[in-house]
Amino acid sequence: MEFSQIADKIIEGQDISREEAQRVVRSSDAELLDVLAAAFKVRQHFHGKAVKVHVLQNAKSGVCPEDCKFCSQSLKNNSEVPQYGMQTVNDLVSGARRAAEMGASTYCMVTSTRGPSSNEIKVVCEAVRQIKSEFPTMGICTSLGLLKPGQAEALAEAGVNRYNHNVESSKRHFETVVSTHKWEDRVATVKAAKNAGLEACCGGILGMGEDSDDWVEMAFALKEIGVESVPLNFLDPRPGTPLGESKRMSPNDCLRALAMFRMVNPKSDLRVAGGREVTLQHMQPLSLFAANSIFTNGYLTTPGAAPSDDMQMIVNAGFEPFVANLS
């Protein structure tokens, strides 16, 4: 089946098969434009030409006890990143104001931790209430690690819209990069967030030594969970981490992966996230033919493109920045 025919099938309400998804990620360089055209057909049908812009706030940095091999914020890795405890309510509210100035439709508060303490939940909830009073329609996403019973409900009651907790990779490959918790623990937190009425933001990192079959398995796992938002990161190896000497993915492989994730999860927001600047390089605009969302102004421990540059890229590529009325 041609890629365009696969796209038509998806638009008609049918699911792409695993075999078809594998065909996408194993396509040749000569077929790349056909793959992107098919992904764009699906993207345009379900999301139009709008691009949603998200801004991250590193609310607690460099003090995580987990042993994720890709992460510079793990205390078990020898990385030189800023270390500080939970930011204050004022810090988090000020971050939301900066995000609004950058044109962000969603503000994401992230902590380096196994899971939030009760006091950290209180800080986040109070910040969210103040942010929502100032910017009623701003989307709020929190990423605070593994949740305990009742914490997702508290976040939802405060006004959080989405909870982020990435599965990171396929179930098979996950155990090769993390040993201090299980893939199932992450899925349980995502499901707890959904059960509390929060949307699920759940994706992963490509380029950690997995193969393309793992990409397909992760994409279908996210579909089964029913996530509303899929952030797709490409490993930007961090010095001092066990994966610090890894080779970056090629731009073409990044684009194939984005196209496949779009086809498997056609209705979900697909965000081209960490590592896009250094992996996609001058081919970044092509990612928007599959993804309908980006992070701007950098990531948790690495810099990114300036908001003005990202907005110009969106417009130059023929897309439209999603303009949220935050008042």
C-alpha positions in Angstrom: 0.0 0.0 0.0 1.3 3.5 -0.9 1.9 5.9 1.9 -0.8 8.2 0.6 -3.3 5.3 0.7 -2.3 4.6 4.3 -3.1 8.2 5.1 -6.5 8.0 3.4 -7.3 4.9 5.4 -6.4 6.7 8.7 -8.6 9.7 7.7 -11.5 7.3 7.0 -11.3 6.1 10.6 -9.2 3.0 10.2 -6.1 2.2 12.2 -2.7 1.8 10.7 -1.3 -1.7 11.2 2.1 -2.4 12.8 3.3 -3.7 9.5 2.4 -0.4 7.8 4.0 1.6 10.6 7.2 -0.4 10.2 7.0 0.3 6.5 7.0 4.0 7.3 10.1 4.0 9.6 12.0 1.7 7.3 11.3 3.8 4.2 14.2 4.9 2.0 15.6 8.4 1.7 14.1 8.5 -1.8 10.7 7.9 -0.2 11.0 10.5 2.5 9.0 13.3 0.8 6.2 10.8 0.1 6.2 9.8 3.8 6.0 13.4 4.9 3.2 14.2 2.4 1.2 11.3 3.8 1.8 12.4 7.4 0.8 16.0 6.5 -2.4 14.7 5.0 -3.3 13.2 8.3 -2.0 16.1 10.3 -4.0 18.7 8.3 -7.2 16.6 8.5 -7.1 16.4 12.3 -5.2 19.5 13.3 -5.3 21.9 10.4 -2.1 24.0 10.0 -1.9 25.4 13.5 1.2 24.9 15.6 0.8 25.0 19.4 3.8 26.4 21.4 4.7 25.2 24.8 7.2 26.6 27.3 8.9 24.6 30.1 9.8 25.7 33.6 12.4 23.6 35.4 10.8 23.9 38.9 13.3 21.6 40.7 16.6 20.8 39.1 19.4 18.2 39.3 18.3 16.3 42.4 16.6 13.2 41.0 17.4 9.9 42.8 16.5 7.7 39.7 19.1 6.2 37.5 17.8 7.1 34.0 20.9 6.7 31.7 19.9 9.6 29.5 19.2 12.2 32.2 21.7 14.8 33.3 19.5 15.6 36.3 20.0 12.2 38.0 22.2 12.3 41.1 23.6 9.0 40.0 25.1 10.6 36.9 28.2 12.8 36.8 26.6 15.8 35.2 27.2 19.4 35.8 23.7 20.9 35.9 22.2 23.5 38.3 20.9 21.9 41.5 18.1 23.5 43.4 15.0 22.5 45.4 11.4 23.2 44.6 10.9 26.8 43.4 8.4 29.0 45.1 4.9 29.8 44.1 6.0 33.3 43.0 8.8 31.7 40.8 6.3 29.4 39.1 3.8 32.2 38.5 6.5 34.5 37.1 7.4 31.7 34.7 3.9 31.6 33.5 3.9 35.3 32.8 7.1 34.8 30.7 5.5 32.0 28.9 2.5 34.2 28.0 4.9 36.8 26.6 6.5 34.2 24.4 3.1 33.3 22.9 2.8 29.9 24.6 -0.6 28.3 24.8 0.6 25.8 27.4 3.0 26.3 30.4 4.7 23.1 31.7 6.1 22.9 35.2 8.7 20.0 35.6 10.6 18.7 38.6 13.5 16.3 38.8 12.3 13.7 41.3 11.0 10.2 41.7 7.7 11.7 42.8 6.3 14.8 44.5 6.1 15.4 48.2 2.8 16.6 49.7 4.3 20.0 50.2 5.4 20.2 46.6 1.9 19.3 45.4 0.6 22.2 47.6 3.1 24.6 46.0 2.2 23.6 42.5 -1.5 23.7 43.2 -1.3 27.2 44.7 0.8 28.4 41.7 -1.8 26.9 39.3 -4.7 28.6 41.0 -2.9 32.0 40.8 -1.9 31.4 37.2 -5.4 30.5 36.2 -6.8 33.6 37.9 -4.4 35.7 35.8 -4.5 33.6 32.6 -7.8 31.7 32.7 -7.3 29.9 29.4 -3.6 29.1 29.6 -3.1 25.3 29.4 -1.2 24.0 32.4 0.8 20.8 32.3 2.8 19.4 35.2 5.5 16.7 35.2 6.2 15.7 38.8 7.2 12.1 38.6 5.3 9.0 39.9 2.1 10.0 41.6 0.7 8.7 44.9 -3.0 8.2 45.5 -4.9 11.4 45.6 -2.2 13.6 44.1 -3.6 13.6 40.6 -7.0 14.5 42.0 -5.5 17.5 43.9 -3.8 18.7 40.7 -7.0 18.4 38.7 -9.0 20.3 41.3 -6.4 23.1 41.3 -6.8 23.6 37.5 -4.1 21.5 35.9 -5.1 20.4 32.4 -2.5 17.8 31.6 -0.1 15.5 33.4 3.2 14.5 31.7 4.9 11.3 32.4 6.8 9.8 29.5 7.1 6.0 29.0 10.5 7.0 27.3 10.8 3.9 25.1 9.2 0.5 24.4 8.6 -1.8 27.3 11.3 -4.1 26.0 14.0 -1.4 25.7 13.0 0.6 28.9 14.8 -1.8 31.2 18.1 -1.2 29.5 18.0 2.5 30.3 16.3 2.6 33.8 16.5 0.2 36.7 15.1 2.1 39.7 11.5 1.8 38.5 9.6 -0.1 35.9 7.9 0.8 32.6 4.6 -0.3 34.2 5.1 2.2 37.1 5.1 5.0 34.5 2.0 3.7 32.7 0.2 3.4 36.1 0.8 7.1 36.8 -0.4 8.1 33.3 -3.6 6.1 33.9 -4.1 7.6 37.4 -3.9 11.1 35.8 -6.5 10.2 33.2 -8.7 8.6 35.8 -8.6 11.9 37.8 -9.8 13.8 34.7 -6.5 15.1 33.5 -5.3 14.8 29.9 -2.3 12.5 29.5 0.9 13.9 28.0 3.1 10.9 27.4 5.9 10.3 24.9 9.6 9.4 25.0 13.1 9.7 23.7 14.4 8.2 20.5 18.1 7.5 19.9 18.9 5.6 23.1 20.2 2.5 21.3 16.8 1.0 20.5 15.8 0.0 17.0 12.9 1.1 14.8 10.7 -1.8 16.0 10.9 -0.2 19.5 9.6 3.1 18.0 6.6 1.3 16.6 5.9 -0.6 19.9 6.0 2.7 21.8 3.7 4.4 19.4 1.1 1.7 19.7 1.5 1.6 23.5 0.6 5.3 23.6 -2.4 4.6 21.4 -3.6 1.9 23.7 -3.3 4.1 26.7 -5.1 6.8 24.9 -2.8 9.8 25.4 -3.9 13.2 24.2 -0.4 14.6 23.8 2.8 12.9 22.6 6.1 14.8 23.1 8.8 13.1 21.0 12.4 13.8 22.0 15.6 13.0 20.2 18.5 12.2 22.4 21.0 15.0 22.7 23.7 13.1 24.6 24.6 14.8 27.9 28.2 14.7 29.1 28.6 12.7 32.3 25.6 10.4 31.6 26.0 6.7 30.5 24.6 7.7 27.1 26.8 10.7 26.8 28.8 9.3 23.9 25.8 8.1 21.9 25.6 9.1 18.2 22.7 11.5 17.4 20.0 10.3 15.1 20.0 11.5 11.5 17.5 14.1 10.4 15.8 11.7 8.0 15.3 9.1 10.7 13.8 11.8 13.0 11.3 12.7 10.3 10.4 9.1 9.6 9.7 8.6 13.3 7.6 11.7 13.6 5.6 10.6 10.5 4.9 7.2 12.0 3.9 8.6 15.4 1.5 10.9 13.6 -0.1 8.1 11.7 -0.4 5.8 14.7 -1.8 8.6 16.9 -3.6 10.8 14.4 -5.8 12.8 16.9 -3.1 13.4 19.6 -1.1 16.5 19.8 2.4 15.5 18.5 5.2 17.7 19.9 8.6 17.8 18.4 10.5 18.3 21.6 14.0 18.0 23.1 16.9 17.6 20.7 15.1 18.9 17.6 17.6 21.7 17.0 20.7 19.6 17.1 19.3 16.5 15.3 17.0 18.0 12.7 19.2 21.1 12.2 18.3 22.9 9.0 15.5 20.4 8.3 13.5 21.5 11.4 10.7 23.1 9.4 9.9 19.7 7.8 9.0 18.3 11.3 5.9 20.5 11.2 4.4 18.4 8.4 3.9 15.7 11.0 4.0 17.5 14.4 1.4 20.2 15.4 3.3 21.4 18.5 6.7 22.5 19.6 8.6 23.5 22.7 10.3 26.9 22.5 12.9 28.7 24.5 14.9 25.6 25.5 14.4 22.5 27.6 15.1 21.6 31.1 19.0 21.6 31.0 19.7 22.5 27.4 19.1 25.7 25.4 16.8 25.8 22.4 15.7 28.3 19.7 14.5 31.7 20.7 10.7 32.2 20.6 10.9 34.8 17.8 13.0 32.4 15.7 10.5 29.6 16.2 7.5 31.8 15.4 9.3 32.9 12.2 10.1 29.2 11.3 6.4 28.3 11.7 5.3 31.1 9.4 8.0 30.6 6.8 7.0 26.9 6.6 3.4 27.9 5.7 1.9 27.1 9.1 0.1 29.2 11.7 1.2 29.8 15.3 -1.8 28.9 17.5 -2.7 32.2 19.2 -4.3 31.6 22.6 -6.5 34.3 24.2 -5.1 34.0 27.7 -7.1 36.8 29.2 
